[in-house]
Amino acid sequence: MPYEPRPHSLGAAPAASTLEVPRGRPDSSMDSNRTLRGESVCTDWTDSGPKSVPAHHNFHVGIYGWRKRCLYLLILGLLVMVIVNLALTLWILKVMEFSSEGMGQLRVVAGGLQLNGPAMVMDALIASNIRSRRGQPITIESSRNFTLNVRNAAGGVDSQMYMDKDRLECATGGFRVSDARGRTLFSANSQEVVVGAKQLTVTGEGGAVFDASVQTPAVRADSGSDLRLESPTRSLWVRAPTGVAIESRAGDISASCLTDLKLTSVAGSVRMRRPELEASGTPRPRPPGPGQGRPRQEGRRRDEIYQLCMCGNGKLFLSAAEGLCAADDDSAVCR
């Protein structure tokens, strides 16, 4: 609104003179400079328009006191942590020998990892293929035991090999040993045990003990050693589809049993080819009664020459040379 001066009353003291500001708009740049210097600008309105009256107020802009010290301490702590982390990282890289090719003696190659030196596995090792460098051996050591497991798709153990300080155990459906050409040297399963080598040698003092039958083309002993086939509590059978040959080139052949020794030929005969045949222990029956025998030949003793006789049941017995080849009816030879 327009400014109108009020008239002075009579007898009243004259009012203080008012400072008139020239009309015109104040410079805006001056107000901005004052604001930046921390001065407040008061604006008043007159007849000619607004006028700016500077009002001086002193205040500080920034962080001071304990806040400033805390900020400096925080920045210093962060700087120390960064330096320590960087130093530890460099130390780990140096100790572990990290490089662009791998870590230490462990190198990352195409198809897997390559280790140039010994390695200690603290826990389980899962791998599809483990092999040594070309021309170098591979050694696997364990302070207590060593176990190899083969698992199926469900996670169960199909085959296992356990090696301890005093035994080696294999739990599997079949065991096979082959040579470089793939020929079977030894094979074992729940049905049979096959030895494919040219010769199986048993050097133990007790020999080899078989609970069931054994099928082999030849059984022989080493040169200068005896061969003994024995069944302590059961029978011993030797059978072949074409023939059985028992031969001793530098010694004797002895066959003994508790009850009966039987030589049976179904379609052929039992032949003994020897100029001298000795049968000791053949029973001798009592001589026949008087008049049944022929007179004794002179110059020969009675106990030197006997007749070999056979009973109807196949038993053999000896009879006097000058008598009949017959036994007394009371004799138990032919019973």
C-alpha positions as CSV (number, residue, x, y, z in Angstrom):
1,M,0.0,0.0,0.0
2,P,1.2,3.6,-0.6
3,Y,3.1,5.2,2.2
4,E,1.4,8.2,3.7
5,P,3.1,10.3,6.4
6,R,0.9,11.0,9.4
7,P,0.5,14.6,10.6
8,H,2.1,15.5,13.9
9,S,-0.1,16.5,16.8
10,L,0.2,19.8,18.5
11,G,2.4,19.8,21.5
12,A,3.8,16.3,20.7
13,A,7.5,15.7,20.3
14,P,8.5,15.3,16.7
15,A,8.9,11.7,15.7
16,A,12.2,10.3,14.7
17,S,13.1,10.9,11.2
18,T,12.7,8.0,8.9
19,L,15.6,6.9,6.6
20,E,14.3,6.8,3.1
21,V,15.8,4.4,0.7
22,P,16.0,5.3,-2.9
23,R,13.5,3.6,-5.0
24,G,14.5,0.8,-7.2
25,R,15.0,-3.0,-7.0
26,P,18.0,-4.1,-4.9
27,D,20.7,-6.0,-6.6
28,S,20.1,-9.8,-6.3
29,S,23.8,-10.6,-6.6
30,M,24.4,-8.5,-3.5
31,D,21.8,-10.4,-1.5
32,S,23.4,-13.7,-2.6
33,N,26.8,-12.6,-1.5
34,R,25.5,-11.6,1.9
35,T,23.8,-14.9,2.3
36,L,27.0,-16.8,1.5
37,R,28.8,-14.7,4.1
38,G,26.4,-15.8,6.7
39,E,24.3,-12.6,6.8
40,S,20.5,-12.7,6.8
41,V,18.7,-10.3,4.5
42,C,15.4,-8.7,5.6
43,T,13.1,-7.5,3.0
44,D,10.7,-4.6,3.6
45,W,8.1,-3.2,1.4
46,T,7.8,0.5,0.6
47,D,5.9,2.7,-1.9
48,S,8.4,2.1,-4.6
49,G,8.7,-1.7,-4.0
50,P,10.6,-4.1,-1.8
51,K,13.8,-3.1,-0.1
52,S,16.5,-5.2,1.5
53,V,17.8,-4.4,4.9
54,P,20.9,-6.4,5.9
55,A,20.6,-8.1,9.3
56,H,23.9,-9.4,10.7
57,H,23.8,-12.9,12.4
58,N,27.1,-14.8,13.1
59,F,26.9,-18.7,12.8
60,H,29.3,-21.5,11.6
61,V,28.6,-24.0,8.8
62,G,30.5,-27.5,9.2
63,I,31.4,-30.3,11.6
64,Y,33.2,-29.3,14.7
65,G,34.0,-30.7,18.1
66,W,33.7,-34.4,19.0
67,R,31.8,-35.2,15.8
68,K,34.9,-34.2,13.8
69,R,37.2,-36.3,15.9
70,C,34.9,-39.4,15.6
71,L,34.9,-38.9,11.8
72,Y,38.6,-38.8,11.7
73,L,38.9,-41.9,13.9
74,L,36.5,-43.8,11.7
75,I,38.4,-42.9,8.6
76,L,41.7,-43.9,10.2
77,G,40.2,-47.3,11.4
78,L,39.0,-48.0,7.9
79,L,42.4,-47.2,6.4
80,V,44.1,-49.5,8.9
81,M,41.7,-52.4,8.1
82,V,42.3,-51.9,4.3
83,I,46.0,-52.0,4.8
84,V,45.9,-55.1,7.0
85,N,43.6,-57.0,4.6
86,L,45.8,-56.1,1.7
87,A,48.9,-57.3,3.6
88,L,47.2,-60.6,4.6
89,T,46.0,-61.2,1.0
90,L,49.5,-60.7,-0.3
91,W,50.9,-63.0,2.4
92,I,48.4,-65.8,1.5
93,L,49.2,-65.4,-2.2
94,K,52.9,-65.8,-1.4
95,V,52.5,-68.8,1.0
96,M,50.0,-70.7,-1.2
97,E,52.0,-69.9,-4.3
98,F,49.1,-68.7,-6.3
99,S,49.7,-68.0,-10.0
100,S,47.9,-67.8,-13.2
101,E,48.4,-71.6,-13.8
102,G,47.2,-72.8,-10.4
103,M,48.2,-73.0,-6.7
104,G,51.6,-74.2,-5.6
105,Q,52.4,-77.5,-7.2
106,L,48.8,-77.9,-8.3
107,R,48.2,-76.9,-11.9
108,V,44.9,-76.5,-13.7
109,V,45.3,-78.3,-17.0
110,A,42.9,-79.3,-19.8
111,G,40.7,-82.1,-18.4
112,G,41.6,-81.9,-14.7
113,L,44.3,-81.0,-12.2
114,Q,48.0,-81.8,-12.3
115,L,49.9,-82.3,-9.0
116,N,53.7,-82.2,-9.2
117,G,54.6,-83.7,-5.8
118,P,53.1,-85.4,-2.8
119,A,49.6,-84.6,-1.6
120,M,47.8,-85.2,1.7
121,V,44.1,-85.9,1.6
122,M,42.5,-85.2,5.0
123,D,39.0,-86.3,4.0
124,A,37.3,-88.3,1.3
125,L,38.7,-88.0,-2.3
126,I,36.2,-88.3,-5.1
127,A,37.6,-88.6,-8.6
128,S,36.9,-90.4,-11.8
129,N,40.5,-91.0,-12.9
130,I,43.8,-90.8,-11.0
131,R,47.0,-91.5,-12.9
132,S,50.7,-90.6,-12.7
133,R,52.8,-88.7,-15.1
134,R,54.2,-90.6,-18.1
135,G,57.3,-92.5,-16.9
136,Q,56.7,-91.8,-13.2
137,P,55.3,-94.2,-10.5
138,I,52.3,-93.5,-8.3
139,T,52.2,-94.3,-4.6
140,I,49.2,-94.2,-2.3
141,E,50.0,-94.4,1.4
142,S,47.9,-94.6,4.5
143,S,48.9,-94.7,8.2
144,R,46.0,-96.9,9.2
145,N,44.0,-98.5,6.4
146,F,42.9,-97.9,2.8
147,T,39.4,-98.4,1.4
148,L,38.1,-98.2,-2.2
149,N,34.4,-98.1,-2.7
150,V,32.4,-98.3,-5.9
151,R,28.8,-97.0,-5.6
152,N,25.8,-97.3,-7.7
153,A,23.3,-94.6,-8.9
154,A,21.4,-94.9,-5.6
155,G,24.5,-94.3,-3.5
156,G,24.9,-97.9,-2.3
157,V,28.2,-99.7,-2.2
158,D,28.5,-102.3,-5.0
159,S,32.1,-103.3,-4.6
160,Q,34.7,-102.6,-1.9
161,M,38.4,-103.2,-1.3
162,Y,39.7,-102.9,2.2
163,M,43.4,-103.1,3.0
164,D,44.7,-103.1,6.6
165,K,48.1,-103.8,8.1
166,D,47.5,-107.5,8.2
167,R,44.8,-108.3,5.6
168,L,43.3,-107.4,2.3
169,E,39.6,-107.9,1.8
170,C,37.5,-107.6,-1.4
171,A,33.7,-107.6,-1.3
172,T,32.5,-108.0,-4.9
173,G,30.5,-110.3,-7.1
174,G,33.5,-111.6,-8.9
175,F,37.3,-111.3,-8.9
176,R,39.4,-111.7,-12.0
177,V,43.1,-111.3,-12.8
178,S,44.2,-111.1,-16.5
179,D,47.5,-110.7,-18.3
180,A,48.5,-108.0,-20.8
181,R,46.7,-109.9,-23.6
182,G,43.4,-110.1,-21.8
183,R,43.7,-113.9,-21.0
184,T,42.3,-114.9,-17.6
185,L,44.9,-116.0,-15.1
186,F,42.6,-116.3,-12.1
187,S,38.9,-115.9,-11.7
188,A,36.7,-116.4,-8.7
189,N,33.0,-116.0,-8.0
190,S,30.3,-117.8,-6.1
191,Q,30.0,-120.6,-8.6
192,E,33.6,-121.5,-9.5
193,V,37.3,-120.7,-9.2
194,V,39.2,-120.8,-12.5
195,V,43.0,-120.8,-12.7
196,G,44.0,-120.0,-16.2
197,A,47.8,-120.1,-15.7
198,K,49.9,-122.8,-17.2
199,Q,50.8,-124.2,-13.8
200,L,49.5,-123.8,-10.2
201,T,52.1,-124.3,-7.6
202,V,51.4,-124.8,-3.9
203,T,54.5,-124.5,-1.8
204,G,53.0,-124.7,1.7
205,E,53.8,-127.6,4.0
206,G,50.2,-128.4,4.5
207,G,49.5,-128.5,0.7
208,A,46.1,-127.4,-0.7
209,V,42.8,-128.3,1.0
210,F,39.6,-128.5,-1.2
211,D,36.2,-128.9,0.4
212,A,34.6,-129.8,-2.9
213,S,35.7,-131.3,-6.2
214,V,38.7,-130.1,-8.2
215,Q,38.8,-130.3,-12.0
216,T,42.3,-130.2,-13.6
217,P,44.0,-132.0,-16.5
218,A,47.1,-132.9,-14.4
219,V,48.2,-133.1,-10.8
220,R,52.0,-133.6,-10.2
221,A,54.6,-132.7,-7.7
222,D,57.9,-130.9,-8.2
223,S,61.0,-132.9,-9.1
224,G,62.3,-134.6,-6.0
225,S,59.1,-134.3,-4.0
226,D,56.3,-136.7,-3.3
227,L,52.7,-136.3,-4.4
228,R,50.0,-137.2,-2.0
229,L,46.3,-137.2,-2.5
230,E,44.4,-137.8,0.8
231,S,40.9,-137.7,2.1
232,P,41.1,-137.9,5.9
233,T,37.4,-138.7,6.6
234,R,35.7,-139.2,3.2
235,S,36.2,-141.0,-0.1
236,L,38.6,-140.0,-2.8
237,W,37.4,-140.3,-6.3
238,V,39.5,-139.8,-9.5
239,R,37.4,-139.7,-12.6
240,A,37.9,-138.7,-16.2
241,P,35.8,-138.9,-19.4
242,T,38.5,-140.6,-21.4
243,G,41.2,-142.0,-19.1
244,V,43.1,-141.8,-15.8
245,A,46.8,-142.2,-15.8
246,I,48.8,-142.6,-12.6
247,E,52.6,-142.5,-13.2
248,S,55.7,-142.3,-11.0
249,R,58.9,-141.9,-13.0
250,A,61.4,-142.1,-10.1
251,G,59.5,-143.6,-7.2
252,D,56.7,-145.7,-5.9
253,I,53.0,-145.5,-6.1
254,S,51.1,-146.3,-2.9
255,A,47.4,-146.5,-2.4
256,S,46.0,-147.2,1.1
257,C,42.5,-147.1,2.6
258,L,40.7,-148.2,5.7
259,T,38.1,-150.6,4.2
260,D,38.1,-151.5,0.5
261,L,40.3,-150.5,-2.4
262,K,38.2,-150.9,-5.6
263,L,39.4,-150.9,-9.2
264,T,36.3,-150.9,-11.4
265,S,36.1,-151.1,-15.2
266,V,32.6,-150.9,-16.7
267,A,33.3,-151.7,-20.3
268,G,36.9,-152.9,-20.3
269,S,39.3,-154.8,-18.1
270,V,41.7,-154.1,-15.3
271,R,45.2,-154.9,-16.6
272,M,48.5,-155.2,-14.6
273,R,51.5,-155.4,-16.8
274,R,54.5,-156.3,-14.8
275,P,56.9,-159.3,-15.0
276,E,56.8,-159.5,-11.2
277,L,53.6,-159.1,-9.3
278,E,53.6,-159.3,-5.5
279,A,50.5,-159.7,-3.4
280,S,51.5,-159.9,0.3
281,G,49.0,-160.7,3.0
282,T,46.8,-163.0,0.9
283,P,44.9,-165.4,3.2
284,R,46.0,-169.0,3.3
285,P,43.2,-171.5,4.1
286,R,43.7,-174.7,5.8
287,P,44.9,-177.5,3.5
288,P,42.3,-180.0,2.2
289,G,41.8,-183.3,3.8
290,P,43.9,-186.4,3.1
291,G,43.6,-188.0,-0.3
292,Q,42.5,-184.7,-2.0
293,G,46.0,-183.5,-2.9
294,R,48.7,-184.7,-5.1
295,P,52.0,-186.0,-3.7
296,R,54.5,-183.3,-2.9
297,Q,57.3,-182.7,-5.3
298,E,60.7,-183.5,-4.0
299,G,63.3,-180.8,-3.4
300,R,60.8,-178.1,-2.7
301,R,59.6,-176.9,0.6
302,R,55.9,-176.6,1.3
303,D,56.0,-173.0,2.2
304,E,57.8,-171.7,-0.8
305,I,55.3,-172.0,-3.7
306,Y,51.5,-171.5,-3.5
307,Q,48.7,-171.5,-5.9
308,L,46.7,-168.3,-6.4
309,C,43.0,-169.2,-6.3
310,M,39.8,-167.1,-6.6
311,C,36.5,-167.6,-4.9
312,G,33.2,-167.2,-6.7
313,N,32.7,-163.8,-5.1
314,G,36.1,-162.6,-6.5
315,K,38.2,-163.0,-3.4
316,L,41.7,-164.3,-3.9
317,F,43.5,-166.8,-1.6
318,L,46.6,-169.0,-1.7
319,S,46.5,-172.8,-1.8
320,A,49.2,-175.4,-1.5
321,A,51.1,-176.0,-4.7
322,E,50.6,-179.8,-4.7
323,G,47.0,-179.7,-3.7
324,L,43.7,-178.7,-5.3
325,C,42.8,-175.0,-5.7
326,A,40.0,-175.3,-3.2
327,A,39.3,-174.2,0.3
328,D,37.7,-176.0,3.1
329,D,34.0,-175.5,3.6
330,D,34.5,-174.3,7.1
331,S,37.1,-171.7,5.9
332,A,36.0,-168.0,6.0
333,V,38.1,-167.0,2.9
334,C,35.3,-167.2,0.4
335,R,32.6,-165.9,2.7
